[in-house]
Amino acid sequence: MTKLIKVTQIKSSISCPKKHKSTLKGIGLRHIGHTVKRIKSPRLLGMINSIAYLIKTEE
């Protein structure tokens, strides 16, 4: 069984760097309160670490 991570955006991306905005888009988050479920992978964990101040994660 694959492990899923639930990722929720909790802060606005207005004042963050462009690279962080593109990371949010890559994960699939669009606005505050938006939640997505993604398969746990090293690539995703790296993206989560780079924008940890904008999101909340649950396993």
Secondary structure, 3 states (H helix, E strand, C coil): CCCEEEEEECCCCCCCCHHHHHHHHHHCCCCCCCEEEEECCHHHHHHHHHCCCCEEEEC
